[in-house]
Amino acid sequence: MSTNSQSLHQIALQKFKKNFWGVFSLAFIFLMLVVAIFAYILAPDSSENANWGDLTIRSKSPGFSVQMLKIPLPDAPQKSFSDYFFGEEMQYSKTPISSYKIEGNRLIYTLYSDDASVNIEKEITLQSFPESKSLEEVASKQISTETFLLGTDKAGRDYLSRMLVGSRVSISIGFVAVFISLIVGIFFGAIGGYFGGKIDAFVMWLVNIIWSIPTLLLVIAITLSLGKGFWQVFVAVGLTMWVEVARVVRGQIISVKEMQFVTAARALGYNDLRIIIHHILPNIMAPVIVISAANFASAILVESGLSFLGLGAQPPVPSWGGMIKDYYGDIILDKPYLAMVPGIAIMLITLAFMMVGNALRDALDVKS
């Protein structure tokens, strides 16, 4: 089949596939999406919000290992399918230990401590392990070595798990904020561009007012009015990003509403709503898709800024911006990676969306 007989979508797809960085960035975004969805399956700490920690192992360097004793909690809930996606309630009481020994019917263990001169010993009997038949079985099943690949934070929590679960906030804010901005922006842009006159003047007046307010200040104002929280941030960011979409949609509709296919639709008696939804919007979505990719990156940066200011996702929900806020002072101390790791993650995911946006712009450019 010749190129001339191919549809514009097929030509755009072929052009996109030839853009190495665009394809690579899209694959990276897909990988991050999989990580965000299955964060609790991939994370070493599958507790809700990856919030388990012990102060005896706080601020440990990457690669730190310690023996961990797991003691079953009474009346612990059974693990359900939803726990794989939303975290699970703790079924064990985990205690870092440096050594243990079995004497008679007692398991004697020494609590972990940075100070080698401090040796606090405790003991436990087989009765605390109803599913085990002997203390030797307890030692083999309930005592294991845990390795913290990215170390621990100041609360003794696994930093890798916090990073994986925290990716959900950044990925989610992109999807939800862009979805809200598309709904609101397409609505106002479509009615302004199609009907013109006073409606268009009102839409542009509203757009110019919102456009004149600094984005971060407007997001902070909306967040404070809605309250601090996870979903409030999503709504606040989405309500500030629709103006770019509205301006693009309005301009595109003004340029196509007098074309022959629109005139033919009016001659056939179609109402304005059908003409806009079924005839105009499908023909102007290319620039909207491009600007949506850029809005993904902007939404992630705005959310990170809000979390850094303490207005984003509230503890104990992990977020990359909040992690930078907690540890930016360590950049000049002995643990700069605590702030650099989430910072690099934000940079990479933002860069990936920008690269995809550039690739889409080139692929959808009919003049090239």
Backbone torsions as a table, in degrees:
resi	resn	phi	psi	omega
1	MET	NA	131.4	-178.2
2	SER	-75.3	161.9	-179.4
3	THR	-64.8	-32.6	-176.8
4	ASN	-65.5	-26.1	-178.4
5	SER	-89.8	-2.2	179.9
6	GLN	-82.1	152.4	176.9
7	SER	-75.6	162.8	178.9
8	LEU	-61.8	-33.7	179.1
9	HIS	-65.3	-40.8	179.3
10	GLN	-67.0	-39.8	177.9
11	ILE	-64.3	-43.3	179.3
12	ALA	-63.4	-39.3	179.3
13	LEU	-65.2	-41.1	178.2
14	GLN	-64.5	-40.0	178.3
15	LYS	-66.3	-37.3	178.7
16	PHE	-66.6	-39.8	-179.2
17	LYS	-63.5	-26.4	-179.7
18	LYS	-79.0	-12.6	178.9
19	ASN	-88.4	103.0	-174.8
20	PHE	-59.5	-49.0	-176.2
21	TRP	-68.0	-31.0	176.2
22	GLY	-67.1	-45.8	178.8
23	VAL	-65.4	-42.8	179.6
24	PHE	-62.0	-43.1	-180.0
25	SER	-66.1	-39.4	178.1
26	LEU	-64.0	-39.8	177.0
27	ALA	-64.3	-39.0	178.4
28	PHE	-65.3	-41.0	178.0
29	ILE	-63.2	-42.2	178.1
30	PHE	-62.5	-40.7	177.7
31	LEU	-62.0	-43.1	178.6
32	MET	-65.3	-34.5	177.5
33	LEU	-65.3	-42.0	177.3
34	VAL	-63.6	-42.2	178.6
35	VAL	-61.4	-42.0	-178.9
36	ALA	-66.1	-40.5	-178.0
37	ILE	-69.0	-42.8	-175.9
38	PHE	-104.7	32.3	-175.7
39	ALA	-58.7	-42.8	-175.9
40	TYR	-73.9	-21.3	174.9
41	ILE	-78.3	-36.9	-178.4
42	LEU	-81.8	-28.4	-174.7
43	ALA	-73.3	136.7	174.7
44	PRO	-59.9	-36.2	177.5
45	ASP	-101.3	106.7	-176.3
46	SER	-94.8	12.1	176.7
47	SER	-69.7	158.9	-177.8
48	GLU	-57.6	126.9	-177.2
49	ASN	62.8	17.0	-179.0
50	ALA	48.4	49.3	-167.7
51	ASN	-103.0	6.1	178.0
52	TRP	-75.2	137.3	177.9
53	GLY	-158.1	161.7	177.6
54	ASP	-139.9	126.8	-174.6
55	LEU	-64.9	-19.6	179.2
56	THR	-69.9	-18.4	179.5
57	ILE	-118.1	29.0	-178.2
58	ARG	-72.8	149.9	174.2
59	SER	53.1	45.8	176.8
60	LYS	-90.3	150.1	-177.1
61	SER	-73.9	160.3	177.9
62	PRO	-57.5	139.4	-178.9
63	GLY	89.1	2.2	-179.5
64	PHE	-64.2	135.3	179.5
65	SER	-125.4	147.1	178.8
66	VAL	-155.1	149.1	174.4
67	GLN	-75.5	139.5	-176.6
68	MET	-126.0	125.9	176.0
69	LEU	-98.0	125.2	-179.6
70	LYS	-107.4	119.5	179.8
71	ILE	-110.9	120.0	-177.9
72	PRO	-58.5	137.3	177.2
73	LEU	-86.0	140.9	177.1
74	PRO	-66.9	142.4	178.8
75	ASP	57.3	33.2	177.5
76	ALA	-69.1	135.5	-178.6
77	PRO	-68.0	149.7	177.1
78	GLN	-72.0	146.7	-179.6
79	LYS	-71.5	131.5	-179.1
80	SER	-114.5	171.5	-178.0
81	PHE	-64.0	-35.2	-178.7
82	SER	-66.5	-22.0	179.9
83	ASP	-62.9	-27.2	-179.9
84	TYR	-69.0	-19.1	-177.0
85	PHE	-115.4	-18.9	-176.8
86	PHE	-124.9	6.5	-179.3
87	GLY	87.2	157.9	-176.7
88	GLU	-119.4	153.8	172.5
89	GLU	-73.4	146.0	-176.1
90	MET	-62.2	127.9	176.0
91	GLN	-100.7	-12.1	-178.9
92	TYR	-132.5	150.7	168.5
93	SER	-95.0	113.3	-175.2
94	LYS	-96.4	133.3	-178.4
95	THR	-131.1	119.6	175.5
96	PRO	-69.1	131.7	-179.5
97	ILE	-130.5	156.7	177.8
98	SER	-100.8	-26.0	178.2
99	SER	-164.0	167.6	177.5
100	TYR	-155.2	161.7	175.7
101	LYS	-153.5	156.0	-179.8
102	ILE	-109.9	123.3	176.8
103	GLU	-128.3	108.7	-179.5
104	GLY	63.0	-121.6	179.8
105	ASN	-102.1	24.1	-179.0
106	ARG	-125.1	142.6	172.0
107	LEU	-106.5	112.2	-177.5
108	ILE	-103.0	124.9	-178.2
109	TYR	-130.4	151.7	179.7
110	THR	-105.1	124.5	-179.7
111	LEU	-64.8	142.3	179.0
112	TYR	-67.8	141.1	178.0
113	SER	-152.0	143.6	175.7
114	ASP	-67.9	-28.6	-178.9
115	ASP	-89.3	112.4	-177.3
116	ALA	-63.7	-20.8	-179.2
117	SER	-80.3	-12.3	-180.0
118	VAL	-96.0	113.8	179.7
119	ASN	-125.9	99.2	178.6
120	ILE	-102.1	114.7	-178.6
121	GLU	-101.5	142.2	174.2
122	LYS	-134.2	163.4	179.8
123	GLU	-135.4	156.0	-178.5
124	ILE	-147.8	150.0	-177.7
125	THR	-106.2	173.3	-178.2
126	LEU	-66.3	-21.3	-179.1
127	GLN	-62.4	-23.4	179.9
128	SER	-78.3	-5.6	-179.1
129	PHE	-126.4	78.6	-173.6
130	PRO	-62.4	-23.6	-177.5
131	GLU	-91.7	-1.4	179.7
132	SER	-106.9	147.7	-177.3
133	LYS	-99.2	-16.4	-180.0
134	SER	-152.6	161.6	178.9
135	LEU	-69.2	-27.3	175.9
136	GLU	-64.7	-38.7	176.7
137	GLU	-67.2	-37.3	176.6
138	VAL	-60.7	-45.0	-178.2
139	ALA	-63.6	-35.8	-177.6
140	SER	-78.8	-31.6	-175.1
141	LYS	-100.2	-34.6	-172.9
142	GLN	-101.8	-4.5	176.0
143	ILE	-118.7	121.0	-178.8
144	SER	-144.7	162.1	178.5
145	THR	-93.2	124.2	178.0
146	GLU	-107.6	135.1	179.7
147	THR	-113.4	130.4	179.7
148	PHE	-102.5	99.0	-171.7
149	LEU	-62.2	-35.6	177.3
150	LEU	-106.9	16.1	-179.6
151	GLY	76.7	-162.5	-179.4
152	THR	-126.9	159.0	178.5
153	ASP	-90.6	-170.6	-174.7
154	LYS	-70.4	-10.6	175.4
155	ALA	-102.1	6.4	179.4
156	GLY	77.7	20.5	-179.9
157	ARG	-93.2	149.2	-179.5
158	ASP	-65.6	118.3	-173.5
159	TYR	-71.7	-34.1	177.7
160	LEU	-63.0	-43.2	179.0
161	SER	-63.6	-40.8	178.4
162	ARG	-64.0	-37.5	177.7
163	MET	-66.0	-44.0	-178.2
164	LEU	-65.5	-46.5	179.7
165	VAL	-69.2	-34.4	179.1
166	GLY	-66.6	-21.5	177.6
167	SER	-63.2	-24.4	180.0
168	ARG	-62.0	-37.6	-177.9
169	VAL	-65.6	-47.4	-177.6
170	SER	-67.0	-42.9	179.6
171	ILE	-67.2	-42.8	-177.9
172	SER	-65.7	-40.0	-178.4
173	ILE	-62.8	-34.0	177.8
174	GLY	-64.6	-48.9	-177.4
175	PHE	-66.9	-48.8	-175.7
176	VAL	-67.9	-45.1	-178.5
177	ALA	-64.2	-42.5	179.5
178	VAL	-67.3	-37.4	177.6
179	PHE	-62.0	-46.2	178.8
180	ILE	-63.9	-43.4	-179.3
181	SER	-64.5	-34.5	177.9
182	LEU	-68.0	-44.7	-179.1
183	ILE	-61.9	-51.5	-177.3
184	VAL	-70.3	-44.8	-176.7
185	GLY	-65.7	-43.3	178.9
186	ILE	-65.2	-38.4	179.8
187	PHE	-61.3	-55.4	-177.1
188	PHE	-68.5	-40.2	179.2
189	GLY	-64.9	-37.2	-178.5
190	ALA	-69.0	-46.6	-177.8
191	ILE	-70.1	-34.4	179.0
192	GLY	-68.9	-46.5	-178.2
193	GLY	-71.9	-34.0	-175.3
194	TYR	-80.4	-45.8	-175.1
195	PHE	-87.5	-28.8	178.2
196	GLY	63.5	-158.7	176.4
197	GLY	60.2	-138.1	-177.1
198	LYS	-67.2	-33.2	178.3
199	ILE	-63.3	-45.9	178.7
200	ASP	-63.7	-40.2	179.3
201	ALA	-62.5	-40.9	178.6
202	PHE	-65.7	-43.1	180.0
203	VAL	-61.0	-45.8	-179.5
204	MET	-68.1	-34.1	174.9
205	TRP	-61.9	-44.8	178.8
206	LEU	-65.4	-43.3	179.8
207	VAL	-62.6	-43.7	-178.1
208	ASN	-66.3	-35.8	178.0
209	ILE	-64.2	-49.2	-179.3
210	ILE	-66.6	-36.4	-179.7
211	TRP	-65.4	-30.1	-176.7
212	SER	-77.7	-14.8	179.7
213	ILE	-90.8	129.9	177.0
214	PRO	-54.0	134.7	-173.0
215	THR	-56.0	-48.3	-176.2
216	LEU	-63.6	-39.4	178.7
217	LEU	-64.9	-40.2	179.3
218	LEU	-66.9	-40.7	177.8
219	VAL	-63.4	-41.7	178.9
220	ILE	-62.2	-41.7	179.8
221	ALA	-63.3	-44.7	179.2
222	ILE	-66.3	-40.1	179.9
223	THR	-62.9	-42.9	180.0
224	LEU	-66.8	-32.3	179.1
225	SER	-75.0	-34.4	179.4
226	LEU	-85.7	-22.7	-176.9
227	GLY	103.8	152.3	178.7
228	LYS	-72.5	140.4	178.0
229	GLY	162.8	175.1	-175.2
230	PHE	-65.7	-58.3	-174.8
231	TRP	-75.9	-28.1	178.2
232	GLN	-61.4	-37.0	178.5
233	VAL	-65.4	-40.9	-180.0
234	PHE	-59.0	-47.6	-179.0
235	VAL	-64.5	-42.9	-177.3
236	ALA	-62.6	-45.2	-179.8
237	VAL	-66.2	-41.9	179.6
238	GLY	-62.2	-37.7	-178.0
239	LEU	-74.8	-8.4	178.2
240	THR	-105.2	-8.2	-174.9
241	MET	-105.1	-0.8	-175.0
242	TRP	-76.9	-17.9	-175.7
243	VAL	-65.0	-38.0	177.3
244	GLU	-62.7	-42.3	179.2
245	VAL	-64.5	-42.6	-178.3
246	ALA	-62.6	-42.3	-179.6
247	ARG	-64.8	-41.8	180.0
248	VAL	-66.5	-46.9	-179.3
249	VAL	-62.4	-43.8	179.8
250	ARG	-59.6	-48.0	-179.4
251	GLY	-62.8	-40.3	179.8
252	GLN	-67.3	-40.8	-179.5
253	ILE	-67.1	-39.5	177.5
254	ILE	-59.1	-36.2	-177.1
255	SER	-78.2	-19.4	-176.2
256	VAL	-115.2	-11.2	-172.4
257	LYS	-69.0	-16.6	178.1
258	GLU	-101.1	7.6	179.4
259	MET	-72.1	167.2	-172.3
260	GLN	-64.8	-37.5	-177.0
261	PHE	-67.9	-30.3	176.0
262	VAL	-73.8	-41.6	177.2
263	THR	-61.3	-39.3	178.1
264	ALA	-65.3	-38.0	178.4
265	ALA	-64.8	-40.1	176.9
266	ARG	-65.3	-39.1	-179.9
267	ALA	-64.8	-29.0	177.8
268	LEU	-79.3	-4.1	175.7
269	GLY	89.3	12.6	178.7
270	TYR	-68.9	143.7	178.7
271	ASN	-77.2	166.7	-174.9
272	ASP	-61.1	-39.2	-178.2
273	LEU	-62.5	-43.5	-179.8
274	ARG	-67.1	-39.6	179.5
275	ILE	-62.1	-42.9	-178.3
276	ILE	-66.5	-48.6	-172.7
277	ILE	-74.5	-45.3	-171.9
278	HIS	-94.5	-18.0	-174.6
279	HIS	-118.3	-41.1	-175.6
280	ILE	-87.9	-53.4	-174.8
281	LEU	-57.1	-43.7	178.8
282	PRO	-60.0	-22.3	-178.1
283	ASN	-92.6	-3.5	-178.2
284	ILE	-124.0	12.4	-173.2
285	MET	-78.2	-16.7	-178.0
286	ALA	-56.9	-54.6	178.3
287	PRO	-66.1	-27.6	178.0
288	VAL	-67.1	-40.0	177.9
289	ILE	-63.5	-40.9	-179.9
290	VAL	-63.6	-46.3	-178.4
291	ILE	-69.9	-26.3	176.6
292	SER	-66.6	-38.5	177.2
293	ALA	-62.2	-40.7	177.0
294	ALA	-67.4	-35.3	178.9
295	ASN	-67.8	-30.6	173.8
296	PHE	-56.1	-50.8	-179.3
297	ALA	-62.1	-42.7	-179.4
298	SER	-64.0	-40.2	-179.7
299	ALA	-63.1	-40.8	179.7
300	ILE	-64.4	-41.7	179.8
301	LEU	-67.3	-41.0	179.6
302	VAL	-64.9	-43.4	179.2
303	GLU	-62.8	-40.5	178.9
304	SER	-63.1	-39.5	177.3
305	GLY	-64.7	-40.8	178.3
306	LEU	-64.8	-43.3	179.0
307	SER	-64.2	-36.4	177.5
308	PHE	-63.4	-34.6	179.5
309	LEU	-83.9	-4.1	179.9
310	GLY	86.0	13.3	-178.4
311	LEU	-106.5	-1.3	-178.2
312	GLY	-90.9	-141.8	177.8
313	ALA	-59.5	131.2	-174.6
314	GLN	-91.9	145.5	177.3
315	PRO	-55.4	146.4	7.8
316	PRO	-89.2	12.4	178.2
317	VAL	-65.0	122.1	-178.8
318	PRO	-78.5	139.6	173.6
319	SER	-144.1	148.3	-176.5
320	TRP	-62.8	-40.9	178.1
321	GLY	-63.7	-40.7	177.9
322	GLY	-65.6	-34.7	178.5
323	MET	-68.4	-36.5	175.5
324	ILE	-65.1	-40.7	178.7
325	LYS	-59.4	-41.5	-176.4
326	ASP	-69.8	-27.8	-169.3
327	TYR	-128.2	13.3	-179.9
328	TYR	-64.6	-25.5	176.9
329	GLY	-68.1	-20.4	-179.9
330	ASP	-79.8	-4.9	-179.5
331	ILE	-62.1	-35.0	-179.2
332	ILE	-97.0	5.7	179.2
333	LEU	-106.9	-150.0	-173.3
334	ASP	-91.2	-2.5	-178.0
335	LYS	-132.2	63.3	-178.8
336	PRO	-66.8	-22.1	-177.5
337	TYR	-64.6	-22.9	-179.3
338	LEU	-61.4	-32.2	176.3
339	ALA	-98.2	-28.6	-176.0
340	MET	-74.0	-35.2	-178.1
341	VAL	-62.0	-53.3	176.7
342	PRO	-65.3	-31.7	177.7
343	GLY	-64.3	-43.1	177.5
344	ILE	-65.6	-37.6	178.1
345	ALA	-62.1	-43.8	177.7
346	ILE	-62.7	-42.3	-179.4
347	MET	-62.3	-44.0	-176.5
348	LEU	-67.8	-44.3	-178.5
349	ILE	-69.0	-35.9	176.8
350	THR	-67.0	-44.2	178.9
351	LEU	-62.4	-38.6	-179.8
352	ALA	-62.2	-44.6	179.4
353	PHE	-65.8	-38.5	178.5
354	MET	-65.9	-39.5	178.1
355	MET	-66.2	-39.0	176.8
356	VAL	-65.4	-41.1	177.8
357	GLY	-60.6	-42.7	178.2
358	ASN	-65.1	-39.6	179.4
359	ALA	-66.6	-39.9	177.6
360	LEU	-65.4	-39.8	178.4
361	ARG	-59.9	-44.3	179.5
362	ASP	-68.1	-38.1	-177.6
363	ALA	-71.0	-33.5	-177.0
364	LEU	-91.6	1.1	178.4
365	ASP	-79.8	107.8	-175.5
366	VAL	-72.0	-14.6	-178.2
367	LYS	-83.3	-16.6	-176.9
368	SER	-91.7	NA	NA
